[in-house]
Amino acid sequence: MLVKTYGSAVYGIHATTITIEVNVFNGVRFSLVGLPDNAVKESQQRIDSALREVGYKIPGKKIIINMAPADIRKEGSAYDLPLAVGILTATEQIKCPDLQKYVIMGELSLDGSLVPIKGVLPMAIKAREEGFEGLILPKENAKEAAVVNKLRVIGADNIKEVIEFLKGDLEILPTEVDTRAEFYAHLNNFPHDFADVKGQENVKRALEIAAAGGHNIIMIGPPGSGKTMLAKRIPGILPPLSLQEALETTKIHSVAGTLEKDNGLMTKRPFRSPHHTISDVALVGGGTVPQPGEISLSHNGVLFLDELPEFKRTVLEVMRQPLEDRTITISRAKFTVDYPASTMLISSMNPCPCGFYNHPDKDCLCPPGMVQKYLSRISGPLLDRIDIHIEVTPVSFDKISEKRLSEKSEVIRERVEKSRQIQEKRFEEQDGVHCNAQMSSKLLRQHCQPNEDGMKLLKVAMEKVGLSARAYDRILKVSRTIADLEGSETIETDHLSEAIQYRSLDRDGWGG
């Protein structure tokens, strides 16, 4: 008897429906075809043990299973459940009248219980697109899949529950999630607040501008000056995710398997802070079985690289293209995978190996030329892609011991949100452009034209500092954000002068 069940394969952040055809003949042989990897081939042993635990078995007949389309490689152990259901139905051990209505996915333990799998959200989206009535999967993944409306999500603890549900002997209520309620419930719950930061008003101002326009920023200062403390508070002043952004971000983390257990939907912008020993592939994504890297995991959020010069040169250089294009393409001989990578890069570094260059009280112990050598670990092209350079100075005792709280993150976030609303309105007809940092050259010419005095100021800055054409564009983008924060329709000279001062690492002789 020929039976078809349906599963799903995830490539990049999109799913493809897999048709599992099971046919049974006289004889004794088990054949699994359709480009399965070793994990899929090993499913026979897991299925055999799981079925015996619940009173069924793989009969001693010739069973041929084809996983179509046969030219796409099937990877992982998540096909155990649809294969098992297909075998039981084809060998007429059970009758499932509604089998064609469901996509089925899940990994089996030897005792028949279901183990959670990755990439459930893209699978659920694809199942709805292709007109399936529901999705059957492990109970721990049900909340994640239930984010997709107009789809019955059936979560089961073990294969026995799945069998009885498909036979019609057991009713399992679909898992339901009120997406909007889930989204707004945890929206403004942040563990870190700018009110805890004493002093550093100029740095807070730079971070506010960066958050308002989605700009990349680097903080340079001695150890203990508060660079990491400030960076951890940036998510608290970023505007909340839109529902569309939340779904897109959740898809990436679903594929990577990094979603929190009880969260069906990511409601906060991601904050990723990889260690400086990270490899190229771990940062940008890829591998034998392509997975999203840290840049993609921080999509719509913040990627914080602490101690930037300590990262390997090759790791830093692979970031240049994603920072510019806001997408990562992983190419293999037989397929290409695209991961979104629209992230806000926050980086920090000491000004020199000893950390005390330009310190107001302590002397730098580095030999001549060492400061410039240390800074040169970060290439010019990468620095060009960082919009704001800000020097962080140590906080005095008087400031640290102050009992008065600084401005709260909530207050700063209100100003950032107003600025973002102006930008959203400005770019409402542009697909994929939501903030000033994402402007193309064409949009730059359209929205960032300074007046005559501003052009003179820019000319002087370009000639004296020796800025590149990319740095020129970055200054215009930052000045546009400063103007938006002040509610100004035009870029004034003072907006430009503030943006120019945020290019400290471009100054001739910095660190010389």
C-alpha positions in Angstrom: 0.0 0.0 0.0 1.4 3.4 -1.0 1.0 6.2 1.6 2.2 9.8 1.6 3.0 11.9 4.7 4.4 15.4 4.7 7.3 16.9 6.5 9.4 20.1 6.0 13.1 21.0 5.4 14.6 24.3 6.3 17.1 26.1 4.1 18.3 29.5 5.3 15.2 30.9 7.0 12.7 29.4 4.6 11.1 25.9 4.6 10.4 23.5 1.7 7.7 20.8 2.0 9.0 17.3 1.8 6.7 14.5 0.6 7.5 11.1 2.3 6.2 8.2 0.1 6.1 4.8 1.8 5.4 1.6 -0.2 5.3 -2.0 1.1 6.0 -5.2 -0.8 6.6 -8.8 -0.1 10.2 -9.4 1.0 12.6 -8.3 3.8 14.4 -5.1 3.2 14.2 -1.5 4.4 15.3 1.2 1.8 15.4 4.9 2.5 16.1 7.1 -0.6 15.9 10.8 -1.6 19.3 12.1 -0.4 18.9 11.4 3.4 22.0 12.1 5.5 23.3 9.7 8.2 20.9 11.1 10.9 17.9 10.4 8.7 19.2 6.9 7.8 19.7 6.1 11.5 16.0 6.8 12.0 15.1 3.2 11.4 16.6 2.1 14.7 14.9 4.9 16.7 11.6 4.3 15.0 11.8 0.5 15.7 12.5 1.0 19.4 9.9 3.7 19.8 7.1 1.7 18.0 7.9 -1.4 20.1 7.5 0.7 23.3 3.9 1.6 22.3 2.8 -1.8 21.0 3.6 -1.5 17.3 6.6 -2.6 15.1 8.3 -2.3 11.7 7.0 -5.5 10.0 9.4 -7.9 8.3 8.5 -6.7 4.8 10.1 -4.9 1.9 9.6 -1.2 2.8 10.7 1.5 0.4 10.6 5.1 1.5 11.3 8.0 -0.9 11.7 11.6 0.4 10.7 14.0 -2.4 12.0 16.2 -4.0 14.8 13.7 -4.3 17.4 16.3 -5.3 17.3 18.2 -2.0 19.4 16.8 0.8 17.4 15.9 3.9 19.3 16.5 7.2 18.7 15.8 10.9 16.6 13.6 13.0 13.3 15.6 12.8 11.9 13.2 10.1 11.5 10.3 12.6 7.8 11.0 13.3 6.5 11.4 9.7 8.5 8.3 8.7 7.1 6.3 11.6 3.5 7.4 10.8 4.0 6.6 7.1 5.3 3.1 7.9 2.4 2.3 10.3 -0.2 3.5 7.8 1.4 1.8 4.7 1.6 -1.5 6.6 -2.1 -1.0 7.7 -1.3 -1.2 11.4 -3.4 2.1 11.7 -5.9 4.0 9.6 -5.5 7.8 9.4 -8.3 9.4 7.3 -6.9 12.9 7.8 -3.3 12.2 7.2 -3.0 14.4 4.1 -4.2 17.5 6.1 -1.1 17.7 8.3 2.6 18.4 8.1 4.3 16.1 10.7 7.7 16.7 12.2 9.5 15.4 15.4 12.5 13.5 16.6 11.8 10.2 18.5 13.5 9.0 21.7 13.9 5.2 22.1 11.0 5.2 24.5 8.6 6.9 22.0 8.7 10.4 23.5 9.1 13.4 21.2 12.2 15.6 21.3 12.0 19.3 20.4 13.4 20.3 16.9 14.8 23.4 15.3 13.2 25.7 12.6 9.6 25.2 13.6 8.4 28.7 12.7 9.5 28.6 9.0 7.8 25.2 8.8 4.6 26.5 10.2 4.6 29.5 7.8 5.2 27.1 4.8 2.5 24.7 6.0 -0.1 27.5 6.0 1.1 28.9 2.6 0.6 25.5 1.0 -2.9 25.0 2.4 -2.3 22.4 5.1 -4.9 22.3 7.9 -2.4 21.7 10.7 1.1 20.9 12.0 1.8 18.0 14.3 5.0 18.3 16.3 6.6 18.0 19.8 4.7 19.8 22.5 7.7 21.9 23.5 7.7 23.5 20.0 3.9 24.0 19.8 3.9 27.6 21.2 6.5 28.7 18.7 4.5 27.3 15.8 1.2 28.7 17.2 2.5 32.2 16.4 1.3 31.5 12.9 -2.5 32.1 12.7 -5.0 30.1 10.7 -3.1 26.9 11.3 -4.0 24.1 13.8 -0.9 23.3 15.9 -1.1 19.9 17.6 1.6 19.4 20.2 2.2 15.9 21.5 4.4 14.4 24.2 5.0 11.0 22.5 4.3 9.0 19.4 1.4 7.2 21.1 -0.6 10.5 21.4 0.1 11.2 17.7 -1.1 7.8 16.6 -4.3 8.0 18.6 -5.0 11.5 17.4 -4.6 10.5 13.8 -6.8 7.5 14.3 -9.5 9.7 15.8 -9.3 8.0 19.3 -7.8 11.0 21.1 -8.7 14.7 21.0 -5.7 17.1 21.4 -6.7 20.7 21.6 -4.7 23.0 19.2 -2.2 25.2 20.9 -3.2 28.9 20.5 -1.1 32.0 21.1 -2.5 35.6 21.2 0.4 37.0 19.2 -0.3 40.6 20.0 -0.8 40.0 23.7 2.4 37.9 23.7 4.2 40.6 21.9 3.2 43.5 24.1 3.5 41.7 27.4 7.3 41.7 27.6 7.9 44.8 25.4 9.5 47.2 27.8 11.1 44.8 30.4 14.8 45.6 30.3 17.3 44.6 33.1 19.7 47.5 32.5 18.9 51.3 32.7 20.9 54.4 31.7 19.8 55.9 35.1 22.6 53.7 36.7 25.3 55.3 34.6 27.0 58.3 36.3 28.5 61.0 34.1 29.5 60.1 30.5 26.9 62.6 29.2 28.7 63.0 25.8 28.8 59.2 25.3 25.1 58.9 26.2 24.4 61.6 23.6 26.4 59.7 21.0 24.6 56.4 21.8 21.2 58.2 21.6 22.1 59.4 18.1 23.3 55.9 17.2 20.0 54.3 18.4 17.9 57.0 16.7 19.4 56.4 13.3 20.6 52.8 13.6 24.2 53.8 13.2 27.3 51.8 14.0 29.4 53.1 16.8 32.9 52.5 18.3 33.8 53.5 21.9 37.5 54.1 22.7 38.6 54.5 26.3 40.7 53.1 29.1 39.7 50.0 31.1 37.0 50.7 33.7 35.6 53.8 32.0 32.2 52.1 31.4 32.2 51.0 27.8 30.7 47.6 28.3 28.2 49.0 30.9 27.0 51.6 28.4 26.8 49.1 25.5 24.5 46.7 27.6 22.0 49.5 28.1 21.6 50.3 24.4 18.7 47.8 23.8 16.7 49.7 26.4 16.7 52.9 24.3 16.1 51.3 21.0 12.5 51.5 19.6 10.4 48.3 20.2 10.3 45.7 17.4 7.4 45.9 15.1 5.3 42.7 14.8 6.8 42.1 11.4 10.4 42.6 12.7 9.6 40.3 15.7 8.4 37.5 13.3 11.5 37.9 11.1 13.9 37.8 14.1 12.1 34.8 15.6 12.5 32.9 12.4 16.3 33.3 12.5 16.5 32.2 16.1 14.1 29.3 15.4 16.4 28.0 12.7 19.4 28.4 15.0 17.6 26.7 17.9 18.3 29.7 20.3 14.7 30.6 21.2 13.9 30.6 24.9 11.8 27.6 25.9 8.6 29.4 26.9 8.7 32.1 24.3 6.8 31.7 21.1 7.7 35.1 19.8 10.8 37.3 20.3 9.6 40.6 21.7 12.9 42.3 22.5 15.6 43.3 20.1 18.5 40.7 20.3 21.7 41.7 21.9 24.6 39.4 20.9 28.1 39.7 22.4 30.5 37.0 21.0 33.9 36.5 22.6 36.9 37.7 20.6 38.0 34.1 20.0 35.1 33.6 17.6 35.7 32.1 14.2 34.8 33.6 10.8 32.1 31.0 10.2 30.6 31.5 13.7 30.3 35.2 13.1 28.9 35.4 9.5 27.2 31.9 9.4 27.8 28.8 7.2 29.3 25.5 8.1 28.8 22.0 6.5 25.1 22.4 7.4 24.6 26.2 7.0 23.5 27.9 10.1 23.0 31.6 10.8 26.0 33.3 12.5 26.2 36.0 15.2 25.6 38.8 12.7 22.3 37.2 11.6 21.3 36.3 15.2 21.6 40.1 16.0 19.4 41.0 13.0 17.1 43.9 14.0 19.1 44.3 17.2 22.7 44.9 18.5 25.9 43.1 17.8 28.4 44.1 20.5 32.1 43.4 19.9 34.1 44.1 23.0 37.8 44.6 22.7 37.6 45.0 18.9 41.4 44.8 18.2 41.6 41.4 19.9 39.4 39.8 17.2 41.3 38.0 14.5 41.9 40.2 11.4 40.1 37.8 9.1 37.0 37.8 11.4 36.7 41.6 11.3 37.3 41.7 7.5 34.4 39.3 6.7 32.1 41.8 8.4 32.7 44.5 5.8 30.2 43.3 3.2 27.3 42.4 5.7 27.6 45.8 7.3 27.2 47.5 3.9 24.6 45.2 2.2 22.7 44.1 5.4 22.5 40.5 4.1 24.8 37.5 4.1 24.9 35.0 1.2 26.3 31.5 2.0 27.2 29.8 -1.4 27.7 26.1 -1.8 28.2 24.0 -5.0 24.5 22.9 -5.1 22.7 25.7 -3.3 22.8 29.3 -2.0 21.4 30.5 1.3 20.6 34.1 2.3 20.5 35.3 5.9 19.3 38.8 6.8 22.0 40.8 8.7 20.6 44.3 9.4 22.3 44.8 12.7 23.6 47.8 14.7 27.3 47.3 15.4 28.5 48.5 18.8 32.2 48.0 19.4 34.6 49.1 22.1 38.4 49.1 22.5 41.2 50.3 24.6 43.3 53.1 23.0 46.5 51.1 23.3 47.8 47.7 24.7 48.3 49.1 28.3 45.0 51.0 28.0 46.1 54.4 29.3 46.8 56.4 26.2 45.1 59.9 26.5 44.2 59.0 30.2 43.9 62.3 32.2 45.7 60.9 35.3 47.8 57.8 34.3 50.8 57.7 31.9 50.8 55.4 28.9 53.5 52.7 29.2 53.5 51.7 25.5 56.7 52.2 23.5 56.7 54.7 20.6 54.6 53.6 17.6 52.8 50.9 19.6 49.5 52.9 19.9 49.3 53.3 16.1 50.2 49.7 15.6 47.5 48.6 18.0 44.9 50.8 16.2 46.0 49.5 12.8 44.6 46.0 13.8 41.3 47.5 12.7 41.5 48.2 9.0 40.6 51.6 7.4 37.7 50.1 5.4 36.1 48.7 8.5 36.5 52.0 10.4 34.9 53.7 7.4 31.8 51.6 7.9 31.5 52.8 11.6 29.5 56.0 11.6 30.3 57.3 15.1 33.7 57.2 16.9 33.5 58.4 20.5 36.2 58.7 23.2 35.2 57.5 26.7 37.0 59.1 29.6 37.1 57.8 33.2 34.5 59.1 35.5 35.6 61.2 38.5 35.0 60.3 42.1 32.5 63.2 42.5 30.4 61.9 39.6 30.5 58.2 40.8 29.5 59.1 44.4 26.5 61.3 43.2 23.2 60.1 44.6 21.2 61.8 42.0 20.1 59.3 39.3 20.8 60.1 35.6 18.2 60.3 32.9 16.2 57.0 32.6 16.4 54.8 29.5 12.6 55.3 29.1 13.0 59.0 28.6 15.8 58.6 26.1 13.7 55.9 24.3 10.8 58.4 23.8 13.1 60.8 21.9 14.5 57.9 19.9 11.1 56.7 19.0 10.0 60.2 17.8 13.0 60.3 15.6 12.4 56.8 14.2 8.8 57.8 13.4 10.0 60.7 11.3 12.4 58.3 9.5 9.6 55.7 8.9 7.4 58.4 7.4 10.3 59.6 5.2 11.1 56.1 3.9 7.5 54.7 3.8 7.7 54.2 0.0 11.2 52.5 0.2 11.2 48.7 0.8 13.7 47.6 3.4 14.7 51.1 4.5 13.5 52.1 8.0 16.2 54.3 9.4 18.8 56.8 8.3 21.7 54.3 8.5 20.0 52.2 5.7 19.9 55.1 3.2 21.3 54.5 -0.3 23.3 57.1 -2.2 20.2 58.2 -4.1 18.2 58.7 -0.8 21.2 60.5 0.6 21.2 63.1 -2.2 17.4 63.4 -1.7 17.2 63.9 2.0 20.7 65.0 3.3 21.5 68.2 1.4 23.2 70.7 3.7 23.0 74.4 3.1 25.9 76.5 1.6 27.6 77.1 5.0 27.3 73.4 5.8 29.0 72.5 2.5 31.9 74.8 3.3 32.3 73.2 6.7 32.3 69.7 5.1 34.9 70.8 2.6 37.2 72.0 5.3 36.7 68.8 7.3 37.3 66.6 4.3 40.5 68.5 3.4 42.0 68.7 6.9 41.1 65.3 8.2 41.4 63.5 4.9 38.0 61.8 5.0 37.0 59.1 2.4 33.9 59.4 0.3 32.2 56.7 2.5 33.0 58.8 5.6 31.5 61.8 3.9 28.3 59.8 3.4 28.3 58.7 7.0 28.7 62.2 8.3 25.6 63.3 6.3 23.6 60.3 7.6 24.5 61.1 11.2 23.8 64.8 10.8 20.4 63.9 9.3 19.7 61.8 12.5 20.8 64.7 14.8 18.4 67.0 12.8 15.6 64.5 13.3 16.2 64.3 17.0 15.8 68.1 17.2 12.7 68.0 14.9 14.5 70.0 12.2 13.5 69.5 8.5 16.9 70.8 7.3 20.4 69.9 8.2 22.0 72.9 9.9 25.6 73.8 10.4 25.6 72.8 14.1 24.2 69.3 13.2 27.1 68.8 10.7 29.7 70.0 13.2 28.5 67.6 15.8 28.5 64.7 13.2 32.1 65.6 12.1 33.4 65.5 15.7 32.2 61.9 15.9 34.9 60.9 13.4 37.8 61.0 16.0 39.7 58.0 14.6 39.9 59.7 11.2 42.0 62.5 12.6 45.5 62.6 11.3 47.9 61.5 13.9 45.4 60.0 16.3 47.4 57.6 18.4 50.7 58.8 16.8 
